[in-house]
Amino acid sequence: MLEVVALSALTAFLMSVGNGAAGEMGKQLLLSTGALVRRTTGGRTPLPASPEERTELAGLVHARLGRDARLADEWALVLRTHGLPGTPALARGGGLPPAPRHFTNRHGELRRLAREATRPADGRPRVALLHGPPGIGTTAAALRLGAEQHARFPDGQFYVDLRDAATDGGPGPGAVLARLLRQMGVEPGLLPAAAADREELYRRLTADRRALVVVDHATSPAQVRGLTPSAPGVFLIVVVSGRPFALEAERVEVGPLSDRHAARMLRDLAGAEEVARARTRLPRLVRQCAGNAFALRAAAARLGTEEPDGPRPGAGPGSGTGPEEGGPGEDPEANDPVRAAVRTATARLRPATARMCRLAALGAWPGLDAPLAAAVADVSPDEATGMLAEAVDARLLEPTAGERHRFRPEVRRYLADTAGPELGVAECSAAVVRGLDTVLNRALHAAHAALPGSWRTEPAPSDGTAYGDEAEGLGVLRTELDNVVRAVSLADQYGHVTTALRLARALWPLQLKAGHWDDVLPALRIAARRADAHEPRTRMAGALHFQLAHCLDQLGRREEADRAALAAVECERAAGHLRGEASAVEMLGLFHLYRWDHPAAHERFTEARGVYERIASGQEGSGDLPRALALLDRHEGRALRGMDRLEESRRLLGTAVGFFERTGEAYNTARALTDLAETLHDAGMDTEALAHITRAERLLDPAAVPHRQYLTALRARCETPV
């Protein structure tokens, strides 16, 4: 019986398949859909690269279904069993961070923000650009607005802070969208690859919603332009610390507090009794702070001590206590209230703690913990723990999750600027090297634990902390990601090229198993360039181009990915590394496969097989050869299915199933059985397909929910006659 497939449903399904192909089962549905598209259109139909192309393909398929009842029923079954795609539910997220308890004045700024949030929409997006000098209180104003207007945004308040980025200039537009979408409840496997598709999903999620979005520490209009809301109930606040940039928005400047309000803030923070004890110093203190909220909070922290303002007793030239001493450490921006506050706070620290802060600031580490601080300062972890606590009390560091710490950007800049004059170039360089070595050691141990049998990871170092299993190794890599990406840039900046390349290569298990492609991309770009310049046409260059190609393809940057993959092939071939060359050619085949170019994929897989078979017995990589060829059988079988060469596909997929069964690889056996069941279904052999589905279900871990759900849908397709 002919089932009518609505064009709108078909269009929505193709949109969903194209956007949600990041997870393993997302890719499985993508391939299955590609094979069905080829059968429907009767020829090669590349995967659409844009929403417009997906709409055009939906129209073409819909027109063909009107002339073929069996295909129409098959499409209806696919849409019904795999679920008609829809927009995910908007999660309320974690909300905004708490607003400061002692929030003084800013009534004018809050009124302007509230006016933008409540004005008639009139077709104009609700956007405010909140800006002011570093430390002035822009973030506090945004958080206060969110707290006061909480009831106005019943669908959620979402906060993205861009200051933790490991790269200069902060994350790019696609990465900002990814962070926001994850807060809105989008699962990693459903996160679209391309920035344009992420923006489209963001608009669907927020349509007809009333929500507040705050993007803090933005540095360029490109980062936030795609977040401009189209829904009248969504209010976007972009917070800029420093000079504002050009953005179509209501500009709200946060200026200095008046002396009266500054004194009130000091009294609220330090207590009336402490302010009364310091009344003779209070006017000077207020003038020094110049209405800057950060400077006032730092001053309030000092009022509770018995010591007078200024350096600690006994701190003299060479003690590392700050530029009040004059000479080479003199601050060229002495009138800046934030730098003045940092200078004063640093001068009151113990010399060893001040030294640690300066040396750590040179690295700009996104996550500074005690072991890393200990390495940088060349002290014991216990000593570093005390120094970190002292720096937090002085408001030079902010604690973050996992016993880690970060500098405010303007604090870090002052400390880094004064490190060289205070401590000397040699000591600063040595501290950077110690930090790089520590991050590299952690990354290598974690990468080896996460992929213990892979030739793409280095052996674990003989020193340092080993991690117990794959899950722990991958967890450490996740935790260390920002530090590793920062370390690649830092190593490049200081000329430690080999360290930069090894750090980037250690990211492979993370990008393979956990994604984070937006985060690792800057490090991989740096490393691939440096490998071409310093180790051209080597295995290392080939490995890094391979990683870069994989990352770019996952982000939907097809042309760049192809160029990087071809570079990987060339480097591995020049180095005489057959296993690496075959693997890179195989990756090119996978690129074609997931773009529905099945003949080109089959050609690349055949080429890769030829390279693998040149590896002689006893030669490097020969031990991996049987498994590599079994994986290639699976890939080639899927390509043949897409070419409607079903008998050949069945044979190769059956060979892959047999190998993985013999070697006890339950998960890979289940994957190959799923492929084989789909090929049998295409051939009309549903009884045999159902038997393979049952075998696959028995092999899967209960936690493999997406795969189990896919098999349930496939079972329904095989049980329903068309």
Order of alpha helices (4+ residues) and beta strands (2+ residues): alpha-alpha-alpha-alpha-alpha-beta-alpha-beta-alpha-alpha-beta-alpha-beta-beta-alpha-alpha-alpha-alpha-alpha-alpha-alpha-alpha-beta-beta-alpha-alpha-alpha-alpha-alpha-alpha-alpha-alpha-alpha-alpha-alpha-alpha-alpha-alpha-alpha
